[in-house]
């Protein structure tokens, strides 16, 4: 395979091949419904296609679906497939394949014995019934009667006879020529693809056991580009012969505040903690820029995001003022604020839990910086580093004051699981009738404008109530010597989005 390099900033030329490196040691099958490695999904996204994808604004766009319509109340959606769609072997892609794929996704999601419930298990919350009315028409009835429903339609479509196959064929711009688990995969252009002929005609991905091996391959020119979430990639800056492209992952890092802890009942204390933190400095120091700051649970820079930066930026004077107003002062000048509660003097001393990551200590580093910044305003955070299992038990039991917790956010822009009363991710024990009402209204908003307006109101109330603190979305990096995409918003799992651009 030839190695053709382009100057940084120039798009890859016609008939070019590309060698990519990723870490992959456990993937043994290509079936995109049950992936086991994040970066591997970027490769399968080139082989398999969904009904609906997302554009650079993170708005729904048709992929296999040519168009869609909905009933008056949003309870029924009708999708029309593009005409003449075929799989890689030339067999027609029809509505029956869509129905079979959805049926398999729902089977996995509802199988209590399944260890891997699949990457699209939340589809069970969006589909009541699916039927094919003809070869190009699919009708879905849903309990989620809102604009966000379209985001759940991004699951890959497989042939109905291969939904459980290890290596099913797809319909995407690239077809699999060879696949050797833990070794390599070779993709070539799908000449039958409805989107035309991509400029890059061959892609090989070499698999590595560790990030260290992956970085070494790039340094020694064994590969043209690599995908990684390793902090080591941050040291590589864009230059004349190499580019560092950042992509957003779906991993949201938060600082949970337990509202049932008497110290955190008062919103002024929670806001003081928020005002004490310099999250930009923490992201730069701990993650070396491989994190995208967000002040709400929604990703910044998208159509759905709204936040007043002044509210969320560090303001030590405001933090001290709020703590004073809440009755927490340092009466004995020991550096920790205190108050008299139920006749006893108590300190503003909080239990702070964080779990370790297997391959680095970055989260513990972040937690240590938070401890230091809180101490500057008289809040003591007693840090304990523990296992993921132990931290989860603390969160579920509500036996904590502060805790760093990360969440793999769904494709659908609806953070209700974090903010609605009694919901699964509401570890902050946040209970707000106003917030619950907003989510009820969000989930009945059919137009983009109405849906966006409710998301704005949700974020405004989130800022006012400060139930917990969002820190950032984790980021990954693509180090490349070939500029293969014009995509502005590169995100997981489509980190290679744009590579399929047709030849000029």
VEXDREN-2710 file (C-alpha; in Angstrom, 1 decimal):
% VEXDREN-2710
k/r/px/py/pz
1/UNK/0.0/0.0/0.0
2/UNK/1.4/3.4/-1.0
3/UNK/1.9/6.2/1.4
4/UNK/0.9/9.6/-0.1
5/UNK/1.2/12.7/2.1
6/UNK/-0.5/16.0/1.7
7/UNK/0.6/19.3/3.1
8/UNK/-1.2/20.2/6.3
9/UNK/-4.5/21.9/5.4
10/UNK/-4.7/20.3/2.0
11/UNK/-7.3/17.7/1.3
12/UNK/-6.2/14.2/0.3
13/UNK/-5.8/13.7/-3.4
14/UNK/-7.8/11.3/-5.7
15/UNK/-7.0/7.6/-5.6
16/UNK/-5.3/8.0/-2.3
17/UNK/-4.8/5.2/0.3
18/UNK/-4.7/5.9/4.0
19/UNK/-3.2/3.9/6.9
20/UNK/-4.8/4.5/10.2
21/UNK/-3.8/3.3/13.7
22/UNK/-6.1/2.7/16.6
23/UNK/-5.9/0.7/19.9
24/UNK/-7.9/-2.5/19.5
25/UNK/-7.2/-5.7/21.4
26/UNK/-10.6/-7.1/22.2
27/UNK/-12.8/-6.6/19.1
28/UNK/-13.3/-9.9/17.4
29/UNK/-16.5/-9.2/15.4
30/UNK/-17.6/-6.3/13.2
31/UNK/-21.3/-6.3/14.1
32/UNK/-21.9/-2.6/14.9
33/UNK/-24.9/-3.2/17.2
34/UNK/-22.6/-4.6/19.9
35/UNK/-19.3/-2.8/19.8
36/UNK/-16.8/-3.3/22.6
37/UNK/-14.2/-0.5/21.8
38/UNK/-15.0/3.2/21.1
39/UNK/-12.4/3.9/18.5
40/UNK/-13.4/0.8/16.5
41/UNK/-16.8/2.3/16.0
42/UNK/-15.2/5.0/13.9
43/UNK/-14.2/2.3/11.5
44/UNK/-17.6/0.6/11.4
45/UNK/-19.2/3.9/10.8
46/UNK/-17.6/3.8/7.3
47/UNK/-19.1/0.4/6.6
48/UNK/-22.6/0.7/8.0
49/UNK/-25.1/3.5/7.7
50/UNK/-28.1/4.8/9.7
51/UNK/-31.5/6.1/8.7
52/UNK/-30.6/9.5/10.1
53/UNK/-27.3/11.1/10.8
54/UNK/-26.2/14.5/12.1
55/UNK/-24.7/17.5/10.3
56/UNK/-22.0/19.9/11.5
57/UNK/-24.6/21.8/13.5
58/UNK/-25.6/18.5/15.2
59/UNK/-29.0/18.6/13.4
60/UNK/-30.7/15.6/11.9
61/UNK/-30.0/14.8/8.2
62/UNK/-31.1/12.0/6.1
63/UNK/-28.7/9.2/5.3
64/UNK/-30.5/6.1/4.2
65/UNK/-33.8/7.9/4.8
66/UNK/-34.6/10.3/2.0
67/UNK/-37.3/12.0/4.0
68/UNK/-39.6/11.6/7.0
69/UNK/-43.0/12.8/8.1
70/UNK/-44.8/12.7/11.4
71/UNK/-48.4/12.6/12.5
72/UNK/-50.0/15.6/14.1
73/UNK/-49.1/14.6/17.7
74/UNK/-45.7/13.1/16.8
75/UNK/-46.8/9.6/17.9
76/UNK/-46.2/8.1/14.4
77/UNK/-43.2/8.7/12.1
78/UNK/-43.0/7.6/8.5
79/UNK/-39.5/7.2/6.9
80/UNK/-39.0/6.9/3.2
81/UNK/-35.8/5.2/2.1
82/UNK/-33.7/6.4/-0.8
83/UNK/-34.5/4.7/-4.1
84/UNK/-32.1/2.0/-5.3
85/UNK/-30.2/1.4/-2.0
86/UNK/-28.1/-1.8/-2.0
87/UNK/-25.8/-3.6/0.4
88/UNK/-22.2/-4.2/-0.6
89/UNK/-23.0/-7.5/-2.3
90/UNK/-25.6/-5.8/-4.5
91/UNK/-28.7/-7.1/-2.7
92/UNK/-31.4/-4.5/-2.2
93/UNK/-31.7/-2.6/1.1
94/UNK/-35.3/-2.4/2.0
95/UNK/-37.7/-1.5/4.8
96/UNK/-37.6/-5.1/5.9
97/UNK/-33.9/-4.7/6.8
98/UNK/-34.8/-1.7/8.9
99/UNK/-37.5/-3.6/10.8
100/UNK/-35.2/-6.6/11.4
101/UNK/-32.4/-4.3/12.7
102/UNK/-34.7/-2.5/15.1
103/UNK/-36.2/-5.8/16.3
104/UNK/-32.7/-7.1/17.1
105/UNK/-31.7/-3.9/18.9
106/UNK/-34.8/-4.1/21.1
107/UNK/-34.2/-7.8/21.7
108/UNK/-30.7/-7.1/23.0
109/UNK/-31.9/-4.2/25.1
110/UNK/-34.7/-6.2/26.8
111/UNK/-32.6/-9.4/27.3
112/UNK/-31.9/-9.5/31.0
113/UNK/-29.3/-12.2/30.4
114/UNK/-27.3/-10.3/27.8
115/UNK/-24.0/-9.0/29.0
116/UNK/-23.8/-6.5/26.1
117/UNK/-27.1/-4.8/25.6
118/UNK/-25.7/-3.0/22.6
119/UNK/-24.8/0.6/21.7
120/UNK/-28.3/1.5/20.9
121/UNK/-30.2/0.0/23.8
122/UNK/-32.0/3.4/24.6
123/UNK/-34.0/2.8/21.4
124/UNK/-36.3/0.8/23.6
125/UNK/-37.5/4.1/25.1
126/UNK/-38.4/5.4/21.6
127/UNK/-40.1/2.6/19.7
128/UNK/-43.5/1.0/20.5
129/UNK/-44.0/-0.6/17.2
130/UNK/-42.2/-0.7/13.8
131/UNK/-43.7/-1.9/10.5
132/UNK/-42.8/-1.9/6.8
133/UNK/-45.7/-0.8/4.6
134/UNK/-43.7/-1.3/1.4
135/UNK/-40.1/-1.8/0.3
136/UNK/-39.2/1.8/0.9
137/UNK/-41.5/2.9/3.7
138/UNK/-41.1/2.3/7.5
139/UNK/-43.6/3.4/10.1
140/UNK/-42.7/3.8/13.7
141/UNK/-45.0/4.5/16.6
142/UNK/-43.3/6.1/19.6
143/UNK/-44.0/7.3/23.2
144/UNK/-41.4/10.1/22.7
145/UNK/-43.5/12.5/20.7
146/UNK/-40.9/15.2/20.1
147/UNK/-38.1/16.5/17.8
148/UNK/-35.5/14.5/19.8
149/UNK/-37.0/11.2/18.4
150/UNK/-35.0/11.8/15.2
151/UNK/-31.7/11.5/17.1
152/UNK/-32.6/7.9/18.1
153/UNK/-32.8/6.9/14.4
154/UNK/-29.0/6.9/14.0
155/UNK/-28.6/3.1/14.4
156/UNK/-26.8/1.2/11.6
157/UNK/-28.9/-0.9/9.3
158/UNK/-28.0/-4.5/8.7
159/UNK/-29.4/-7.1/6.3
160/UNK/-32.3/-8.9/7.9
161/UNK/-30.6/-12.3/7.7
162/UNK/-27.4/-11.0/9.2
163/UNK/-28.5/-8.9/12.2
164/UNK/-26.8/-11.4/14.6
165/UNK/-23.9/-12.2/12.3
166/UNK/-20.3/-11.6/13.5
167/UNK/-19.3/-9.8/10.3
168/UNK/-22.5/-8.6/8.4
169/UNK/-22.3/-6.7/5.2
170/UNK/-23.2/-3.0/5.2
171/UNK/-24.2/-0.3/2.7
172/UNK/-21.7/2.4/3.5
173/UNK/-19.0/4.1/1.4
174/UNK/-16.4/1.4/2.3
175/UNK/-16.6/-2.4/2.2
176/UNK/-14.5/-4.8/4.3
177/UNK/-11.9/-6.7/2.2
178/UNK/-10.1/-8.4/5.1
179/UNK/-10.4/-8.3/8.9
180/UNK/-7.9/-9.9/11.3
181/UNK/-8.9/-9.2/14.9
182/UNK/-6.1/-7.6/17.0
183/UNK/-4.1/-7.2/13.8
184/UNK/-5.6/-5.1/11.0
185/UNK/-8.7/-4.3/8.8
186/UNK/-8.6/-3.4/5.1
187/UNK/-11.4/-1.3/3.6
188/UNK/-11.9/-0.5/-0.1
189/UNK/-14.4/1.8/-1.8
190/UNK/-17.9/0.5/-2.3
191/UNK/-18.5/1.0/-6.0
192/UNK/-22.3/0.7/-5.4
193/UNK/-22.5/3.4/-2.8
194/UNK/-25.4/5.9/-3.4
195/UNK/-23.1/8.8/-2.3
196/UNK/-20.6/8.4/-5.2
197/UNK/-16.9/7.6/-5.2
198/UNK/-14.9/8.8/-2.2
199/UNK/-11.5/10.5/-2.9
200/UNK/-9.7/8.1/-0.6
201/UNK/-10.2/4.7/-2.2
202/UNK/-8.4/2.4/0.3
203/UNK/-8.2/2.5/4.1
204/UNK/-6.1/0.2/6.3
205/UNK/-6.4/0.3/10.0
206/UNK/-3.5/-1.3/12.0
207/UNK/-4.5/-2.4/15.5
208/UNK/-2.2/-1.8/18.6
209/UNK/-2.4/-3.2/22.0
210/UNK/-1.5/0.0/23.9
211/UNK/-1.5/3.7/23.3
212/UNK/2.3/3.7/23.7
213/UNK/2.6/1.4/20.7
214/UNK/0.1/3.5/18.8
215/UNK/2.0/6.7/19.3
216/UNK/5.2/5.0/18.4
217/UNK/3.7/3.8/15.1
218/UNK/2.9/7.4/14.3
219/UNK/6.3/8.7/15.3
220/UNK/8.0/6.1/13.1
221/UNK/5.7/6.8/10.1
222/UNK/4.2/3.3/10.1
223/UNK/0.7/4.9/9.9
224/UNK/-0.6/8.1/8.3
225/UNK/-3.0/8.9/11.1
226/UNK/-4.1/7.7/14.6
227/UNK/-7.2/8.0/16.7
228/UNK/-6.6/8.2/20.4
229/UNK/-8.0/9.4/23.7
230/UNK/-4.5/9.2/25.3
231/UNK/-3.2/12.4/27.0
232/UNK/0.1/11.8/25.2
233/UNK/-1.4/13.1/22.0
234/UNK/-1.7/16.5/23.5
235/UNK/2.0/17.1/23.1
236/UNK/1.6/17.0/19.3
237/UNK/0.7/20.4/17.9
238/UNK/-0.4/21.1/14.3
239/UNK/2.5/22.0/12.0
240/UNK/3.7/21.9/8.4
241/UNK/3.7/18.1/8.1
242/UNK/1.3/17.0/10.8
243/UNK/-2.1/18.0/12.2
244/UNK/-3.7/17.5/15.6
245/UNK/-7.5/17.4/15.1
246/UNK/-9.7/17.2/18.2
247/UNK/-12.9/15.3/18.4
248/UNK/-15.6/15.4/21.1
249/UNK/-16.5/12.2/22.9
250/UNK/-19.9/11.6/24.6
251/UNK/-18.2/11.3/28.0
252/UNK/-19.5/14.1/30.3
253/UNK/-17.5/14.8/33.5
254/UNK/-19.4/16.2/36.4
255/UNK/-19.0/17.2/40.0
256/UNK/-22.0/15.8/41.8
257/UNK/-23.3/17.8/44.8
258/UNK/-25.5/15.8/47.2
259/UNK/-28.4/18.1/48.0
260/UNK/-29.3/15.8/51.0
261/UNK/-26.1/16.8/52.7
262/UNK/-27.0/19.6/55.1
263/UNK/-24.0/21.6/54.0
264/UNK/-25.3/21.6/50.4
265/UNK/-29.0/22.2/51.0
266/UNK/-28.5/25.9/50.6
267/UNK/-28.2/26.9/46.9
268/UNK/-25.8/29.7/47.9
269/UNK/-23.3/27.1/49.1
270/UNK/-23.6/25.1/45.8
271/UNK/-23.2/28.3/43.8
272/UNK/-20.2/29.3/46.0
273/UNK/-18.5/26.0/45.1
274/UNK/-19.2/26.6/41.4
275/UNK/-17.8/30.2/41.7
276/UNK/-14.6/28.9/43.5
277/UNK/-13.6/26.6/40.6
278/UNK/-11.4/27.6/37.7
279/UNK/-12.4/24.8/35.3
280/UNK/-10.5/26.2/32.4
281/UNK/-7.2/25.9/34.3
282/UNK/-8.1/22.5/35.5
283/UNK/-8.9/21.2/32.0
284/UNK/-5.6/22.7/30.7
285/UNK/-3.5/21.4/33.5
286/UNK/-5.0/17.9/33.9
287/UNK/-6.1/17.2/30.4
288/UNK/-3.7/19.3/28.5
289/UNK/-6.5/20.7/26.5
290/UNK/-8.1/17.3/25.6
291/UNK/-11.4/18.3/27.1
292/UNK/-14.2/20.6/25.8
293/UNK/-15.5/22.9/28.5
294/UNK/-19.3/23.0/29.0
295/UNK/-21.3/24.8/31.6
296/UNK/-24.4/22.7/31.2
297/UNK/-25.1/19.0/30.4
298/UNK/-25.4/19.9/26.7
299/UNK/-22.3/20.2/24.4
300/UNK/-21.1/23.8/23.8
301/UNK/-20.9/25.1/20.3
302/UNK/-24.1/23.4/19.2
303/UNK/-27.6/24.7/18.4
304/UNK/-29.0/23.4/21.7
305/UNK/-26.5/25.0/24.0
306/UNK/-27.1/28.1/26.1
307/UNK/-25.1/29.4/29.0
308/UNK/-24.1/32.8/30.4
309/UNK/-20.3/32.5/30.7
310/UNK/-20.2/35.1/33.5
311/UNK/-22.3/32.9/35.7
312/UNK/-20.0/30.0/35.4
313/UNK/-16.5/31.5/35.5
314/UNK/-14.4/31.6/38.6
315/UNK/-15.2/34.5/40.9
316/UNK/-13.6/34.1/44.4
317/UNK/-15.2/37.3/45.8
318/UNK/-18.6/36.0/44.8
319/UNK/-17.9/32.6/46.4
320/UNK/-16.8/34.2/49.7
321/UNK/-19.8/36.5/49.7
322/UNK/-22.3/33.6/49.1
323/UNK/-20.7/31.5/51.9
324/UNK/-20.9/34.5/54.2
325/UNK/-24.6/35.0/53.3
326/UNK/-25.3/31.3/54.0
327/UNK/-23.9/31.7/57.5
328/UNK/-20.5/29.9/56.9
329/UNK/-17.7/32.0/58.4
330/UNK/-14.2/31.2/59.7
331/UNK/-14.7/32.0/63.4
332/UNK/-11.4/30.6/64.6
333/UNK/-9.1/31.6/61.6
334/UNK/-8.1/28.0/60.9
335/UNK/-8.9/28.3/57.2
336/UNK/-12.1/26.3/57.3
337/UNK/-15.5/27.9/57.5
338/UNK/-17.9/26.9/60.3
339/UNK/-21.3/27.6/61.7
340/UNK/-23.4/26.8/64.8
341/UNK/-26.0/24.2/63.9
342/UNK/-28.4/22.7/66.4
343/UNK/-26.3/24.1/69.2
344/UNK/-23.0/22.7/68.0
345/UNK/-20.2/24.2/66.0
346/UNK/-19.7/22.3/62.7
347/UNK/-17.1/22.8/59.9
348/UNK/-17.8/23.1/56.2
349/UNK/-15.9/19.9/55.6
350/UNK/-17.1/17.7/52.8
351/UNK/-16.6/14.1/51.9
352/UNK/-15.2/14.0/48.3
353/UNK/-15.0/10.8/46.4
354/UNK/-13.4/10.1/43.0
355/UNK/-12.7/6.8/41.2
356/UNK/-9.5/5.9/39.5
357/UNK/-9.0/5.3/35.8
358/UNK/-7.1/2.2/34.8
359/UNK/-4.6/3.8/32.4
360/UNK/-3.9/7.2/34.1
361/UNK/-4.4/9.3/37.2
362/UNK/-5.9/12.3/35.5
363/UNK/-9.2/12.2/37.4
364/UNK/-7.4/12.1/40.7
365/UNK/-5.3/15.0/39.5
366/UNK/-8.5/17.0/38.7
367/UNK/-10.0/16.2/42.1
368/UNK/-6.8/17.4/43.8
369/UNK/-7.0/20.7/42.0
370/UNK/-10.7/21.0/43.0
371/UNK/-9.7/20.4/46.7
372/UNK/-7.1/23.2/46.4
373/UNK/-9.4/25.7/44.8
374/UNK/-12.1/25.1/47.4
375/UNK/-9.7/25.5/50.2
376/UNK/-9.0/29.0/48.9
377/UNK/-12.5/30.1/49.9
378/UNK/-12.6/28.1/53.2
379/UNK/-14.3/24.9/52.1
380/UNK/-12.6/21.7/53.1
381/UNK/-12.9/18.7/50.8
382/UNK/-11.7/15.5/52.2
383/UNK/-10.6/13.5/49.1
384/UNK/-10.8/9.7/48.9
385/UNK/-9.7/7.9/45.7
386/UNK/-11.5/4.6/45.3
387/UNK/-12.6/2.0/42.7
388/UNK/-15.4/2.6/40.2
389/UNK/-17.5/0.1/42.0
390/UNK/-17.0/1.7/45.4
391/UNK/-17.8/5.2/44.0
392/UNK/-20.9/4.0/42.3
393/UNK/-22.2/2.4/45.5
394/UNK/-21.6/5.7/47.3
395/UNK/-23.5/7.6/44.6
396/UNK/-26.4/5.2/44.6
397/UNK/-26.7/5.2/48.4
398/UNK/-26.3/9.0/48.6
399/UNK/-23.4/8.5/51.0
400/UNK/-21.2/11.3/49.8
401/UNK/-21.1/15.1/49.7
402/UNK/-19.0/15.7/46.6
403/UNK/-18.2/13.1/43.9
404/UNK/-16.7/13.2/40.4
405/UNK/-18.9/11.2/38.1
406/UNK/-18.8/10.7/34.4
407/UNK/-21.7/9.9/32.1
408/UNK/-21.8/8.5/28.6
409/UNK/-24.4/10.9/27.1
410/UNK/-27.1/9.6/24.7
411/UNK/-27.2/10.9/21.1
412/UNK/-30.6/12.5/21.8
413/UNK/-30.3/16.0/23.4
414/UNK/-32.3/15.2/26.5
415/UNK/-30.4/15.2/29.9
416/UNK/-33.6/14.3/31.8
417/UNK/-31.9/11.3/33.4
418/UNK/-29.6/13.7/35.3
419/UNK/-32.2/16.3/36.2
420/UNK/-35.7/14.8/36.6
421/UNK/-36.9/13.9/40.1
422/UNK/-36.0/10.3/40.9
423/UNK/-34.4/9.5/37.6
424/UNK/-31.5/7.0/37.1
425/UNK/-28.6/9.5/36.9
426/UNK/-30.0/12.0/39.4
427/UNK/-27.3/11.3/42.0
428/UNK/-27.6/14.9/43.3
429/UNK/-31.1/14.1/44.6
430/UNK/-32.4/17.2/42.8
431/UNK/-36.1/17.6/43.1
432/UNK/-37.8/20.4/41.2
433/UNK/-41.3/20.5/40.0
434/UNK/-40.4/23.3/37.6
435/UNK/-37.6/21.3/36.1
436/UNK/-39.9/18.2/35.8
437/UNK/-42.5/20.3/34.0
438/UNK/-39.9/21.7/31.5
439/UNK/-38.8/18.2/30.6
440/UNK/-42.5/17.2/30.1
441/UNK/-42.9/20.1/27.8
442/UNK/-39.6/19.3/26.0
443/UNK/-40.8/15.8/25.3
444/UNK/-43.9/17.1/23.6
445/UNK/-42.1/19.7/21.4
446/UNK/-42.2/18.6/17.8
447/UNK/-40.4/21.5/16.0
448/UNK/-36.8/22.3/16.3
449/UNK/-37.6/25.8/17.5
450/UNK/-39.9/24.6/20.3
451/UNK/-37.5/21.9/21.4
452/UNK/-34.6/24.4/21.4
453/UNK/-36.6/26.9/23.5
454/UNK/-37.3/24.3/26.1
455/UNK/-33.6/23.2/26.2
456/UNK/-32.7/26.9/26.7
457/UNK/-35.2/27.1/29.7
458/UNK/-33.8/23.9/31.2
459/UNK/-30.3/25.2/31.1
460/UNK/-31.4/28.5/32.6
461/UNK/-33.0/26.7/35.5
462/UNK/-30.0/24.4/35.8
463/UNK/-27.8/27.5/36.2
464/UNK/-30.1/29.0/38.8
465/UNK/-30.6/25.9/40.9
466/UNK/-27.0/24.6/40.5
467/UNK/-28.0/20.9/41.3
468/UNK/-24.5/19.8/40.3
469/UNK/-21.6/21.2/38.3
470/UNK/-20.7/20.1/34.7
471/UNK/-17.0/20.2/34.0
472/UNK/-16.3/19.2/30.4
473/UNK/-16.8/16.7/27.7
474/UNK/-13.7/14.6/27.3
475/UNK/-11.9/14.9/23.9
476/UNK/-9.9/12.6/21.7
477/UNK/-7.3/13.4/19.1
478/UNK/-6.6/12.5/15.5
479/UNK/-2.9/12.9/14.7
480/UNK/-2.6/12.9/10.9
481/UNK/-0.3/13.8/8.0
482/UNK/-3.2/13.8/5.6
483/UNK/-6.0/16.3/5.9
484/UNK/-8.9/14.0/4.9
485/UNK/-11.9/15.9/6.0
486/UNK/-13.7/19.3/5.8
487/UNK/-15.9/18.4/8.7
488/UNK/-16.1/21.2/11.3
489/UNK/-17.6/19.3/14.2
490/UNK/-15.7/16.0/14.6
491/UNK/-17.3/13.9/17.2
492/UNK/-17.5/10.3/18.5
493/UNK/-18.3/7.8/17.2
494/UNK/-17.9/9.4/13.7
495/UNK/-14.3/10.5/14.3
496/UNK/-13.5/9.7/10.7
497/UNK/-16.5/11.6/9.3
498/UNK/-15.6/13.3/6.1
499/UNK/-13.2/10.7/4.9
500/UNK/-15.9/9.5/2.5
501/UNK/-16.1/12.8/0.7
502/UNK/-16.5/12.2/-3.0
503/UNK/-13.7/12.9/-5.5
504/UNK/-13.9/16.3/-7.2
END
